[in-house]
């Protein structure tokens, strides 16, 4: 098992299903992404860069695409979604709320494009990932 699998195993069934479904969507969009840890959170890692983390917090579900620019750009294009809020680099939904596929799809595609562009400009960039699952 990887870091994400371990994290999901420790959640209650409802939260594990909500977050697991969102991670599954992200994996279909970027199949090369691997499980890892970034900034102390279980995350999908793409080309040694953090792609997406989903975490259950005390009062919300946090979606972290590791890019304030991606969050800002995607929020401009999303339809109104009940309970959705955002802060710099973070999207939040109420506990128990399904994560709309459009949110994951747009965040993951925008972040993976951002990673590809950054690596194309700076191919020797140092990875920011602490470790990857084996």
C-alpha positions as CSV (number, residue, x, y, z in Angstrom):
1,X,0.0,0.0,0.0
2,X,1.1,3.6,-0.6
3,X,0.7,6.7,1.5
4,X,-2.7,7.6,0.1
5,X,-4.0,4.1,0.6
6,X,-2.7,4.1,4.2
7,X,-4.4,7.5,4.8
8,X,-7.7,6.4,3.4
9,X,-7.6,3.2,5.5
10,X,-7.6,5.3,8.6
11,X,-10.7,7.3,7.7
12,X,-14.3,6.4,8.4
13,X,-16.1,4.7,5.5
14,X,-17.9,7.7,4.2
15,X,-14.9,10.0,4.1
16,X,-12.7,7.3,2.6
17,X,-15.1,6.7,-0.2
18,X,-15.4,10.5,-1.0
19,X,-11.7,11.0,-1.0
20,X,-10.9,7.7,-2.7
21,X,-13.3,8.5,-5.5
22,X,-11.7,11.9,-6.0
23,X,-8.2,10.3,-6.0
24,X,-9.4,7.7,-8.5
25,X,-10.6,10.5,-10.8
26,X,-7.3,12.2,-10.6
27,X,-5.4,9.0,-11.4
28,X,-7.4,8.4,-14.5
29,X,-6.5,12.0,-15.7
30,X,-2.8,11.6,-14.9
31,X,-2.1,7.8,-14.9
32,X,1.7,8.4,-14.4
33,X,1.0,10.0,-11.0
34,X,2.3,8.0,-8.1
35,X,1.5,8.0,-4.4
36,X,3.9,9.9,-2.2
37,X,4.2,12.5,0.5
38,X,4.5,16.3,0.0
39,X,4.5,18.9,2.6
40,X,3.7,16.2,5.1
41,X,0.5,15.2,3.4
42,X,-0.2,12.0,1.3
43,X,-0.3,13.2,-2.3
44,X,-0.3,12.2,-5.9
45,X,3.1,13.0,-7.3
46,X,3.7,13.7,-11.0
47,X,7.2,13.9,-12.4
48,X,8.6,14.3,-8.9
49,X,6.3,17.3,-8.2
50,X,3.2,17.3,-5.9
51,X,0.1,17.1,-8.0
52,X,-2.8,16.8,-5.6
53,X,-3.6,16.1,-2.0
54,X,-7.0,15.5,-0.5
55,X,-7.4,15.7,3.3
56,X,-10.2,15.5,5.8
57,X,-9.9,18.3,8.3
58,X,-11.9,19.0,11.4
59,X,-14.6,21.0,9.6
60,X,-14.1,20.4,5.9
61,X,-12.5,18.5,3.1
62,X,-9.4,20.2,1.8
63,X,-8.2,19.9,-1.8
64,X,-4.6,21.0,-2.3
65,X,-3.2,21.3,-5.8
66,X,0.0,22.9,-4.5
67,X,-0.5,26.0,-6.6
68,X,-2.3,29.2,-5.7
69,X,-2.3,30.1,-9.4
70,X,-4.1,26.9,-10.4
71,X,-6.7,27.4,-7.6
72,X,-7.4,31.0,-8.7
73,X,-7.6,30.1,-12.4
74,X,-9.9,27.1,-11.9
75,X,-12.2,29.0,-9.5
76,X,-12.9,31.5,-12.2
77,X,-14.3,28.8,-14.5
78,X,-16.2,26.6,-12.1
79,X,-20.0,26.8,-11.8
80,X,-21.5,27.8,-8.4
81,X,-21.1,24.8,-6.1
82,X,-22.8,24.8,-2.7
83,X,-20.4,25.0,0.2
84,X,-17.3,25.4,-1.9
85,X,-14.8,28.0,-0.6
86,X,-11.2,28.7,-1.3
87,X,-8.1,30.3,0.2
88,X,-4.6,30.7,-1.3
89,X,-3.8,27.3,-2.8
90,X,-6.7,25.5,-1.2
91,X,-10.2,24.5,-2.1
92,X,-12.6,23.5,0.7
93,X,-15.9,21.6,0.8
94,X,-18.1,20.8,3.7
95,X,-17.6,17.4,5.4
96,X,-19.8,14.7,3.9
97,X,-20.1,16.6,0.6
98,X,-19.3,14.7,-2.6
99,X,-16.4,16.3,-4.4
100,X,-17.7,17.3,-7.9
101,X,-15.7,15.6,-10.6
102,X,-15.5,18.9,-12.4
103,X,-13.5,20.3,-9.5
104,X,-11.0,17.5,-9.5
105,X,-10.8,17.4,-13.3
106,X,-10.0,21.0,-13.7
107,X,-7.6,21.2,-10.8
108,X,-5.6,18.1,-11.8
109,X,-5.4,19.0,-15.5
110,X,-4.4,22.6,-14.8
111,X,-1.8,21.5,-12.2
112,X,-0.3,18.8,-14.5
113,X,-0.1,21.3,-17.3
114,X,1.7,23.7,-14.9
115,X,4.2,21.0,-13.9
116,X,4.9,20.1,-17.5
117,X,5.4,23.7,-18.4
118,X,7.7,24.3,-15.5
119,X,9.8,21.3,-16.3
120,X,10.1,22.2,-19.9
121,X,11.4,25.6,-19.0
122,X,13.7,24.3,-16.3
123,X,14.5,20.7,-16.9
124,X,17.0,20.5,-14.0
125,X,14.5,21.7,-11.4
126,X,14.9,20.0,-8.0
127,X,12.0,17.8,-6.9
128,X,9.9,19.1,-4.0
129,X,8.7,15.7,-2.9
130,X,10.1,14.3,0.3
131,X,9.6,10.6,-0.8
132,X,7.6,8.5,-3.1
133,X,5.8,5.3,-2.4
134,X,7.5,2.1,-3.5
